């Protein structure tokens, strides 16, 4: 799985098609989408327009709660494949646990079935808390390969990352640059490090993700920003700079509560 990819929420199909093609041309090989984004069609078209062989790409999608069930998971997967126009995705995630419906463990068993059948290369979850993951592992005997969570310098998710490391789960951060209403790009410590190194604030934050051992999927539809965002593998941050950025953390309460929200 590549360490950095293109996030596609929120973009419509036409914008997504252009962004995906631009990203692949710029060197991206990880593309992230979801049923809920409404742009899987655009992702598929962008992949085809890029001219890059499918096997060179790592495509992730996610399904919603109406597919929470052992047999339903396969139906949700096929629906995504039909929209994408692909024969497979590399990683399939349950988008939110929706614990009030109490079917996420069955949904993950459905993913495990698809994995065992060779229809997926990897399976995982999105927005799952350690308690949700405990139940998934206990009831299915399968550890998710990835848990994709809201994570930025403002929401560093220290305890969840520690849980992931203990269980061999890859941490993938969505909204790594802060997202709507979370101003991290303009924080003085980010600005100061960016000036010192001669990089953009976004590049500093994305490199911080890499230094922490994370996979990250910044969203952009701007071709220049897309190129800038992947240009983070030719410099590094010092441990002191990483710690200064991590100190911007607002705590777990700053994250969307996946016990309360989901779709």
Protein Blocks (a to p, Z undefined) as FASTA:
>chain_A
ZZbdcdfbdcdfklmmmmmmmmmmnopabdcddfklopmmmmmmmmmmnopafklpccdd
dddfklgcfklmmmmmmmmmmmnopabdfbdcdfblolmnopmmmmmmmmmmmmmnopaf
bdcdehiafklmmmmmmmnopacfbdcddddfklnolmmmmmmmmnopacddehklnpgh
iafklgmklmmmmmmnopafklmmmmmmmmnopacddddfbfklmmmmmmmmlcccdfkl
mmmmmmmpgbjklpccfklgcZZ
